[in-house]
Amino acid sequence: MPAKIALSSSSRRTSEPLISDLMQRALATPNLISLAAGFVDQASLPVGAVLQAASAMFGDPVEGRRSLQYGTTRGDFLLRRRVVSLLEQEEVAQPGSFQDIVPRTIITTGSQQFLYLISEVLLDPGDIVLVEAPTYFVFLGILESRGARAIGVETDEGGLRLDALERTLEEIDARGELHRVKFLYTIPEHSNPTGLSLAPERRGPLVALLRSWSKRQRIFIVEDAAYRGLGFDGVEPPSLWSHDPGGETVILARTFSKTFSPGLKTGFGVVPQALLAPILDLKGNHDFGTTHFAQQLVERVLADGAYFPHLHHLRQVYRRKRDVVLNALDEHLGDHEGVSWTHPQGGIYVWLTLPEGFDTGRDGPWFPRCLQHGVLYVPGAFAHPAEPSRAANTVRLCYGVPGEAELSEGVRRLAAALTECLDPVA
């Protein structure tokens, strides 16, 4: 009989990613329209810009060989300087005014690696992370692996509610657990899954609130700005990070996956000085540094200016797709009592709410009926932490991948399945 395999506690805690199940269901269903996967628009991927950058890179043998060699754990200096210049442009700051943060900037394999590194550096089993309810459900998987508790904080049309956050902190403090709270995780721009953004007037006070609650130890804010730059009017409020000029409270996580190309898997983070060495030590054990080839490509795309027209094009593409989804929801679900949805001003998600008590989960009546109709969504319960409770009547819809005709048809199929569930004899 084979010897028993003893897995680590982290491995035993980690369940199969929820998205894996949805992808398997998609593959098993012919002609399925998937409104589930948070992928980007296929037709808009920047083949021309990448080809031009790669051609220029390999047109110079010295630069070509450099791109094919190992880089550094912290990341290519030119790219780090370039992304800091990008932050200056976004925050309407004087050129050069942020250059002192270049040493605290780390290039990572997408923002997902950065989020894992932050969690690995800060979290022990039993520690607490505050998250928006709902939140990015893949991040909940990271917390599960670390053995941390995710506690949800109520949101509304303006994003995270500061009164709810303070009430949650008071409750945790009253239980004697404040020392276990390590950070707040938030997606302030065009959030995954709701598509909503944190109201401008809440941003500075949010940073100040977390500072005031750092009584025994620092409580950080992890600002996941994966969708920053995808606002449909091209104007976005100052980031949370900009409200922390000392760089002691806000940890900024960024990626080029949504704004340029996920295939390059290149992101970056700006960290407080106290976290820099621990993160680099762990990243060195992960990979010695993010792929140098991808870093060189991204640096050239930023340097030659190709990034910005591509971003402008993406905003137009996603705005049209957003309008298609909203119009289809209004046409097919507008008359259903108790049904509502968000109206995002950027990004690639719409959050759909069904009547109270209606179960949108995999074991509810609607999910299998939608599969029969050839449409797939993400049940909203996936995006809610176990504490304080999960919302069973919500859905995340993504308009990133399908074409406009598919989006309209997908919503029609959702509505047809819902009608059958609400009125089976119809």
C-alpha positions as MATLAB code, in Angstrom:
seq = 'MPAKIALSSSSRRTSEPLISDLMQRALATPNLISLAAGFVDQASLPVGAVLQAASAMFGDPVEGRRSLQYGTTRGDFLLRRRVVSLLEQEEVAQPGSFQDIVPRTIITTGSQQFLYLISEVLLDPGDIVLVEAPTYFVFLGILESRGARAIGVETDEGGLRLDALERTLEEIDARGELHRVKFLYTIPEHSNPTGLSLAPERRGPLVALLRSWSKRQRIFIVEDAAYRGLGFDGVEPPSLWSHDPGGETVILARTFSKTFSPGLKTGFGVVPQALLAPILDLKGNHDFGTTHFAQQLVERVLADGAYFPHLHHLRQVYRRKRDVVLNALDEHLGDHEGVSWTHPQGGIYVWLTLPEGFDTGRDGPWFPRCLQHGVLYVPGAFAHPAEPSRAANTVRLCYGVPGEAELSEGVRRLAAALTECLDPVA';
ca = [
       0.000    0.000    0.000;
       1.484    3.410   -0.975;
       2.770    5.604    1.841;
       0.518    8.442    2.905;
       1.285   11.871    1.422;
       1.409   14.593    4.075;
       0.372   17.893    2.502;
       1.120   21.228    4.146;
      -1.569   22.969    6.187;
      -1.668   25.729    3.560;
      -2.345   23.189    0.812;
      -5.040   21.476    2.873;
      -6.749   24.816    3.509;
      -6.830   25.706   -0.186;
      -9.914   24.615   -2.104;
     -10.253   24.454   -5.879;
     -10.557   27.978   -7.300;
     -14.197   28.756   -7.975;
     -13.414   30.053  -11.433;
     -12.049   26.607  -12.379;
     -15.484   25.073  -11.935;
     -17.093   27.780  -14.054;
     -14.534   27.312  -16.823;
     -15.106   23.544  -16.839;
     -18.844   24.101  -17.149;
     -18.243   26.520  -20.016;
     -16.125   23.996  -21.909;
     -18.762   21.300  -21.398;
     -21.567   23.447  -22.837;
     -21.486   24.025  -26.635;
     -22.410   27.504  -27.922;
     -22.288   28.923  -24.416;
     -22.172   32.697  -23.974;
     -19.967   33.305  -20.953;
     -20.653   36.441  -18.960;
     -18.557   34.927  -16.182;
     -14.819   35.072  -16.941;
     -13.215   38.449  -16.221;
     -11.135   38.369  -19.399;
     -10.397   41.290  -21.694;
     -11.743   42.032  -25.154;
     -10.010   39.660  -27.569;
     -10.225   41.872  -30.640;
      -8.607   44.809  -28.858;
      -5.414   43.030  -27.781;
      -2.477   45.245  -28.918;
      -0.778   43.023  -31.490;
       0.557   45.949  -33.499;
       2.021   47.819  -30.538;
       3.705   44.682  -29.171;
       5.089   43.783  -32.616;
       6.555   47.256  -33.024;
       8.123   47.167  -29.555;
       9.509   43.659  -30.037;
      10.914   44.535  -33.477;
      12.691   47.575  -32.066;
      14.022   45.544  -29.176;
      15.436   42.772  -31.333;
      16.625   45.223  -33.974;
      19.385   46.035  -31.505;
      21.317   42.831  -30.672;
      22.559   44.263  -27.362;
      19.041   45.178  -26.238;
      17.643   41.917  -27.576;
      20.096   39.856  -25.556;
      19.472   41.991  -22.482;
      15.733   41.281  -22.712;
      16.422   37.537  -22.878;
      18.674   37.538  -19.815;
      17.729   37.373  -16.136;
      16.685   40.648  -14.569;
      16.606   41.709  -10.919;
      14.194   40.722   -8.185;
      12.978   44.302   -7.752;
      12.469   44.756  -11.472;
      14.043   46.674  -14.340;
      15.061   50.175  -13.257;
      13.910   51.837  -16.485;
      10.463   50.264  -16.212;
      10.150   51.181  -12.547;
      11.007   54.764  -13.376;
       8.581   54.695  -16.289;
       5.626   53.420  -14.215;
       6.289   56.081  -11.588;
       6.099   58.669  -14.385;
       2.758   57.100  -15.325;
       1.546   57.671  -11.759;
       2.632   61.308  -12.023;
       0.535   61.756  -15.147;
      -2.504   60.075  -13.618;
      -2.325   62.135  -10.441;
      -1.637   65.363  -12.413;
       1.642   65.858  -10.554;
       4.746   67.694  -11.723;
       7.115   65.482  -13.752;
       9.764   64.088  -11.460;
       7.846   64.778   -8.260;
       7.293   61.068   -7.488;
      10.748   59.814   -8.443;
      11.716   59.260   -4.809;
       9.353   56.260   -4.756;
      11.203   54.408   -7.546;
      13.219   52.412   -4.960;
       9.934   51.338   -3.281;
       8.421   50.197   -6.588;
       8.497   46.478   -7.402;
       7.711   44.873  -10.769;
       5.679   41.693  -10.317;
       4.168   38.912  -12.386;
       0.840   40.675  -12.640;
      -0.840   42.212   -9.615;
      -1.947   38.729   -8.519;
       1.600   37.844   -7.474;
       1.903   41.153   -5.661;
      -1.310   40.499   -3.710;
      -0.019   37.063   -2.747;
       3.324   38.507   -1.645;
       1.632   41.132    0.532;
      -0.523   38.438    2.121;
       2.469   36.182    2.636;
       4.430   38.967    4.315;
       1.651   40.200    6.608;
      -0.691   37.312    7.405;
      -0.528   34.436    9.834;
      -3.383   31.954   10.333;
      -6.187   33.619   12.265;
      -5.303   37.158   11.179;
      -8.086   39.389    9.857;
      -8.387   41.182    6.529;
     -11.248   43.625    5.980;
     -12.740   43.498    2.492;
     -15.556   45.173    0.647;
     -18.723   43.117    0.490;
     -18.783   42.078   -2.316;
     -15.118   41.803   -3.315;
     -12.755   40.148   -5.815;
     -13.404   36.483   -5.114;
      -9.985   35.263   -6.313;
      -8.398   37.326   -3.542;
     -10.589   35.473   -1.037;
      -8.814   32.322   -2.231;
      -5.432   33.831   -1.292;
      -6.732   34.580    2.196;
      -8.033   31.030    2.474;
      -4.565   29.665    1.690;
      -3.005   31.911    4.310;
      -5.557   30.823    6.923;
      -6.749   34.414    7.379;
     -10.292   35.544    8.122;
     -11.978   37.850    5.614;
     -14.584   40.126    7.204;
     -16.852   42.002    4.844;
     -17.718   45.690    5.114;
     -20.935   47.038    3.628;
     -20.847   49.003    0.375;
     -23.313   51.202   -1.487;
     -23.390   53.163   -4.750;
     -20.402   55.177   -3.517;
     -18.328   52.102   -2.697;
     -17.068   51.231    0.765;
     -19.152   52.787    3.540;
     -16.928   54.506    6.080;
     -19.561   54.318    8.817;
     -19.818   50.563    8.298;
     -16.024   50.248    8.365;
     -15.749   52.100   11.652;
     -18.576   50.038   13.135;
     -16.807   46.845   12.058;
     -13.547   47.992   13.631;
     -15.376   48.855   16.865;
     -16.911   45.373   16.974;
     -13.540   43.718   16.359;
     -11.928   45.886   19.043;
     -14.683   45.013   21.527;
     -13.899   41.314   20.966;
     -10.246   41.959   21.726;
      -9.177   41.089   18.160;
      -8.000   44.438   16.810;
      -4.381   43.261   16.918;
      -5.291   40.592   14.339;
      -6.453   43.158   11.742;
      -3.586   43.505    9.243;
      -5.081   45.412    6.339;
      -8.114   46.574    4.418;
      -8.322   45.330    0.830;
     -10.219   47.610   -1.553;
     -10.744   48.097   -5.291;
     -11.593   51.804   -5.516;
     -11.840   52.050   -9.326;
     -14.578   50.255  -11.321;
     -14.611   47.452   -8.804;
     -14.568   43.756   -9.530;
     -17.381   42.626   -9.106;
     -19.760   45.623   -8.952;
     -18.225   48.002  -11.488;
     -18.642   50.833   -8.950;
     -15.958   53.230   -7.712;
     -15.203   54.682   -4.323;
     -16.677   58.173   -4.042;
     -13.988   60.913   -4.232;
     -15.086   62.459   -0.932;
     -14.538   59.153    0.890;
     -10.933   58.617   -0.198;
      -8.977   60.950    2.027;
     -11.176   60.178    5.075;
     -10.706   56.428    4.485;
      -6.924   56.776    4.733;
      -7.277   58.955    7.829;
      -9.689   56.467    9.431;
      -7.278   53.547    9.076;
      -4.457   55.661   10.469;
      -6.559   56.518   13.512;
      -7.266   52.835   14.149;
      -3.595   51.828   13.942;
      -3.446   51.874   17.733;
      -1.252   48.893   18.551;
       0.083   48.147   15.078;
      -0.211   49.569   11.603;
      -3.362   48.662    9.669;
      -2.526   49.012    5.990;
      -4.783   49.692    3.020;
      -4.128   47.520   -0.026;
      -5.389   49.525   -3.005;
      -5.970   47.142   -5.905;
      -6.120   49.561   -8.830;
      -6.268   46.962  -11.614;
      -8.951   48.908  -13.490;
      -7.601   52.417  -13.035;
      -7.393   54.111  -16.411;
     -10.568   52.451  -17.712;
     -12.961   55.217  -16.702;
     -15.230   55.941  -19.645;
     -14.918   59.718  -19.463;
     -11.151   59.474  -19.033;
     -11.214   61.343  -15.728;
     -10.751   59.560  -12.405;
     -10.410   61.015   -8.912;
      -7.084   60.986   -7.058;
      -6.144   57.530   -5.861;
      -6.111   56.426   -2.231;
      -2.344   56.213   -2.576;
      -2.190   59.950   -3.356;
      -3.793   60.662    0.030;
      -0.847   58.981    1.762;
       2.112   61.182    0.781;
       4.294   59.697    3.526;
       3.829   56.228    2.040;
       3.159   54.584    5.403;
      -0.436   53.362    5.100;
      -1.419   52.616    1.476;
       0.056   49.711   -0.486;
      -0.607   50.279   -4.191;
      -1.128   47.288   -6.510;
      -1.278   47.853  -10.277;
      -1.266   45.698  -13.396;
      -1.105   46.112  -17.165;
      -3.287   43.025  -17.658;
      -6.553   44.941  -17.986;
      -5.238   48.142  -19.557;
      -2.838   46.557  -22.065;
      -2.258   42.792  -22.231;
      -2.835   39.971  -19.729;
      -0.510   37.728  -21.728;
       2.486   39.805  -20.638;
       1.591   39.231  -16.951;
       3.294   42.404  -15.804;
       2.248   44.468  -12.807;
       3.827   46.636  -10.164;
       3.424   47.660   -6.572;
       4.471   50.627   -4.469;
       5.096   49.630   -0.869;
       5.951   51.302    2.439;
       9.679   51.230    3.118;
       9.218   48.867    6.065;
       7.737   46.179    3.782;
      10.217   46.460    0.928;
      12.893   44.033    2.129;
      10.480   41.316    3.334;
       8.593   41.378    0.026;
      11.784   41.249   -2.037;
      13.107   38.372    0.060;
       9.968   36.349   -0.654;
       9.835   37.327   -4.308;
      13.437   36.204   -4.683;
      12.340   32.774   -3.520;
       9.364   32.870   -5.899;
      11.053   33.670   -9.188;
      14.296   35.751   -8.898;
      12.326   38.482  -10.655;
       9.522   38.937  -13.160;
      10.268   37.875  -16.736;
      12.699   40.424  -18.128;
      11.432   40.032  -21.678;
       7.912   41.190  -20.753;
       9.321   44.058  -18.711;
      11.300   45.327  -21.689;
       8.242   45.171  -23.920;
       6.083   47.121  -21.485;
       8.822   49.724  -20.963;
       9.113   50.300  -24.710;
       5.341   50.564  -25.160;
       5.240   53.224  -22.445;
       8.314   54.967  -23.838;
       7.101   55.209  -27.435;
       3.634   56.329  -26.378;
       1.714   53.380  -27.844;
       0.166   52.583  -24.463;
      -1.996   55.702  -24.284;
      -3.904   55.489  -27.594;
      -4.522   51.821  -26.832;
      -5.991   52.763  -23.460;
      -8.194   55.373  -25.141;
      -9.411   52.730  -27.597;
     -10.189   50.314  -24.753;
     -12.329   52.906  -23.006;
     -14.389   53.310  -26.161;
     -14.735   49.545  -26.641;
     -15.863   48.892  -23.082;
     -18.175   51.878  -22.994;
     -20.042   50.530  -26.030;
     -20.190   47.075  -24.474;
     -21.413   48.497  -21.178;
     -24.198   50.310  -23.013;
     -25.206   47.127  -24.845;
     -25.507   45.232  -21.549;
     -27.418   48.004  -19.778;
     -29.824   48.424  -22.688;
     -30.407   44.666  -22.850;
     -31.013   44.478  -19.094;
     -33.505   47.318  -19.353;
     -35.260   45.644  -22.285;
     -35.446   42.130  -20.900;
     -35.432   42.594  -17.116;
     -36.675   46.133  -16.625;
     -40.212   44.998  -15.847;
     -39.213   42.346  -13.291;
     -40.010   43.493   -9.779;
     -37.085   43.395   -7.382;
     -34.446   43.246  -10.137;
     -31.795   45.978  -10.300;
     -28.235   46.466  -11.533;
     -25.300   48.829  -11.251;
     -24.432   51.446  -13.877;
     -20.634   51.399  -13.971;
     -18.679   54.366  -15.263;
     -15.694   52.234  -16.215;
     -14.230   48.744  -16.144;
     -15.868   45.544  -17.382;
     -18.449   44.462  -14.772;
     -22.129   44.875  -13.947;
     -23.592   43.682  -10.628;
     -27.108   42.270  -10.911;
     -29.444   41.928   -7.921;
     -32.443   39.581   -8.055;
     -35.494   39.568   -5.744;
     -34.802   38.979   -2.056;
     -34.636   35.279   -1.271;
     -33.893   34.227   -4.858;
     -30.924   31.844   -4.986;
     -28.449   32.526   -7.815;
     -25.954   29.923   -6.570;
     -24.847   26.760   -8.333;
     -27.393   24.731   -6.348;
     -30.236   27.193   -6.891;
     -32.859   26.975   -9.645;
     -31.495   29.690  -11.946;
     -27.875   28.604  -12.468;
     -28.636   25.228  -14.128;
     -31.525   26.775  -16.063;
     -29.159   29.416  -17.452;
     -26.741   26.682  -18.533;
     -29.612   25.003  -20.373;
     -30.222   28.306  -22.142;
     -26.511   28.594  -22.991;
     -25.383   31.436  -20.729;
     -23.025   31.511  -17.739;
     -22.538   34.010  -14.905;
     -20.663   34.248  -11.592;
     -22.942   33.718   -8.568;
     -22.653   36.710   -6.270;
     -22.102   34.531   -3.207;
     -18.615   33.766   -4.567;
     -17.690   37.426   -4.030;
     -18.865   37.632   -0.418;
     -16.707   36.571    2.517;
     -18.182   34.108    4.993;
     -18.328   36.846    7.632;
     -20.808   38.299    8.277;
     -22.952   36.524    5.649;
     -23.189   35.713    1.964;
     -25.679   37.368   -0.381;
     -27.422   34.643   -2.390;
     -29.474   36.815   -4.748;
     -26.722   38.592   -6.682;
     -24.727   37.980   -9.884;
     -21.554   39.290  -11.508;
     -21.744   39.856  -15.251;
     -18.595   40.581  -17.263;
     -18.766   42.202  -20.696;
     -15.045   41.911  -21.417;
     -14.886   38.985  -23.854;
     -18.191   38.555  -25.767;
     -18.992   40.676  -28.777;
     -21.856   43.144  -28.686;
     -24.357   40.774  -30.324;
     -23.381   37.991  -27.914;
     -23.804   40.310  -24.949;
     -27.322   41.237  -25.970;
     -28.228   37.618  -26.618;
     -26.636   36.527  -23.340;
     -28.797   38.912  -21.338;
     -31.880   37.743  -23.258;
     -31.056   34.154  -22.267;
     -30.601   35.182  -18.626;
     -34.026   36.813  -18.687;
     -35.694   33.819  -20.341;
     -34.267   31.482  -17.709;
     -35.353   33.825  -14.939;
     -38.906   33.992  -16.272;
     -39.083   30.213  -16.266;
     -37.846   30.080  -12.668;
     -40.207   32.754  -11.381;
     -43.218   31.462  -13.307;
     -42.636   27.767  -14.121;
     -46.089   27.296  -15.697;
     -45.726   30.223  -18.077;
];
